[in-house]
Amino acid sequence: MILESITLRNFCLFRGEQSFDLTPVPAPRNAGVRPIILFGGNNGTGKTTLLDAVQLALYGPRARCSKRAGLAYEEFLRQSIHHGVKESEGAAVSLSFRHPSQGAELRFEISRSWSARRGKLHEDLRVLCDGLHDRWHSEHWNQLVEEFFPLEVSQMFFFDAEKIRSLAEDETSSQVLGTAVKAMLGLDVVERLVSDAGMLVGRFTTKPEGSTRPPEDRIEIESEIERLKADIDVRKTDRSELENALRRARQDVERFEADFAAAGGRHWKARNERELRQEELPKEIADCDSRLVALAGSELPLAMIADLLARVEDQDRREQERAEAEVIERLLRQRDDELLALLAASKASSALVKKVGSHLAGDRQLRASAAREIVPRHSLTAGARSLLNDLRGRRLAEVVQAAESIANERQRLGNELANVDRVLEEITPDTAVIDRFLKRLRAATERLTTLSDEAARQDRALDEKKREWEAQKARLHAIKERGAKEEFLQDDRGRMARVAARTKEVMREFLIKATERKIDRLSDLITESFRFLCRKQTMVERIHIDPATFAVTIFGEAGHALSRERLSEGEKQIFAISILWGLARASAHPLPAIIDTPMARLDAAHRRHLVERYLPHASHQVVILSTDTEVDCHYYQALQPHIARAYHLCYDEQTRSTHGEEGYFWDEAPADVELRSRE
């Protein structure tokens, strides 16, 4: 299983939509992959929120989120909406991952969104498989996720390093450990088989319901079967006789159709059709005449004086030019008077004023001479002018075209009417002969229709009787089978009960031996992990897990059991991490690890071992949520060859929200950061 990305929208501290790529990347020179995705952030910036988002996306109401505490699920979702947005806008978390299924690697995307409307919270779960919405996966996700990543197992891979110390402190942790071990090592399947075998034993040793029911009357059913068989045979005979009559009726219809055609039946049918057309054509011609009359009452007659309309339009244009010239002349006279007055006021000589006045008067005379030749005749208003322009530009052409179309249609209809009249005069079949053959054909056709309806009715009745006959035969067969089964029921159930009991015992023995063998292997892996990570290499000789109770016991180098109270806080955390690492190494299905606060309460030696020996190898994909005091500059340099991606979670006091950015805590060179930290 590979986590590909996590997307949050208005979830807790994360406002808006933010997405983080979680996929590992190949290491250089074919050296495997870089499995670590590192998130850095100060306390309270949302690191644990990312862990909660992954669990919430996968498990919904069953997710063990850190901030849920004793809240109801709906109230937890409501409080998880970022405080800076409206509850109606809502929030969402989406997780995409790849997982092998049925011989192929499928890509799943689980999206949970919720919002509050009218005081009621609404949640929506959508599951996409290879990019397509899968309704079946969406409806059954709570069951399917247990196959991909069981909830109890997830607590061993998605964990807060401070909280997992309960595995080293709490004596009741053996129950949690046992559940996870059984699920990861496949022992829970064997347990279910043992339980199922026990249920079978109880079922086979219980007397089945209805075993004392009296047998049904086989004689009555057999008699009914015989009666139905005889009825079916009679109906088949009647149907065969009717089929012969049907065949003769079809032959009669075919013969009478041939006789009718030979006597001129086709011409008779054509004549009838033409007579109907002869009645319709005058109506269509009259309709054309009506439309032509209507057009004649509109603008159509004006098409006869198109040249006069053109002259009217030309005269109107010239009258407009005269009116414009008069306006221009008045404006020029006013301008010239003002110019001459200006010259006089400027004390220009009288000769200059007279010369300018003469020039301006000549210019006005020249401009007005052409316009005065136009004599006003029509003096059209603006509305009349618009109608005239529309008439000559569009309307008159449309009316003429419509009249021509109607006239052409009327001519076609007249030609068709003349052609129909001519053909009707030429086609004159003998009506008496036609009527005689037509009566025979109609009688034969009616008889064929009647016989066909009767045949369909008999077929339906015969099919119904056949179904009744088959039902009774099936009923008799079931009675015979039930009788045979009841004869051997006691011996068979007893044999099956003995086999189920034996199977239960064998599976129980197999479970014990398989548990012992797998627990021995798991104990070795946990011991190896603890000694590899612990600063005191000789402190622990062996860590033993009881295969019956899953209680964990630590043995020292002298073979004596060590109390967990003797472990320091850091050693307890290393002990808990060793258990989780051993489980991951023993699992047949590798799962990603998400580690929050990885080095809380660890001293320098244990931190170094954790960074160098555990984190790069904890799983094929490791998501680390750390502060700068845990994975500091020195440890960042040690982890860098294994880091695929790094993100920095920054909290904004003004917006009271967190946003992620690529990179870790610092932008400066690591050596400078280390020097500054030492100073």
Secondary structure, DSSP 8 states (H G I E B T S, - for coil): -EEEEEEEEEETTEEEEEEEE---EE-GGG--EE-EEEEE--TTSSHHHHHHHHHHHHHGGG---TTTTT--HHHHHHHHB-TTS-TTT-EEEEEEEEEEETTEEEEEEEEEEEEEETTEEEEEEEEEETTEE-HHHHHTHHHHHHHHS-HHHHTTTEEETTGGGHHHH-TTHHHHHHHHHHHHHTHHHHHHHHHHHHHHHHHHTS--TTTT-----HHHHHHHHHHHHHHHHHHHHHHHHHHHHHHHHHHHHHHHHHHHHHTTHHHHHHHHHHHHHHHHHHHHHHHHHHHHHHHHTTTGGGGGGHHHHHHHHHHHHHHHHHHHHHHHHHHHHHHHHHHHHHHHHTT--HHHHHHHHHHHHHHHHHHHHHHHT--------HHHHHHHHHIIIIIHHHHHHHHHHHHHHHHHHHHHHHHHHHHHHH----HHHHHHHHHHHHHHHHHHHHHHHHHHHHHHHHHHHHHHHHHHHHHHHHHHHHHHHHHHHHHHHHHHHHHHHHHHHHHHHHHHHHHHHHHHHHHHHHHHHHHHH-S-TTS-SEEEE-TTT--EEEE-TTS-EE-GGGS-HHHHHHHHHHHHHHHHHH-SS---EEEESTTTT--HHHHHHIIIIIGGGS-SSEEEEE-TTTS-HHHHHHHGGGEEEEEEEEEETTTTEEEEEES-S-SS-HHHHHHHHH-
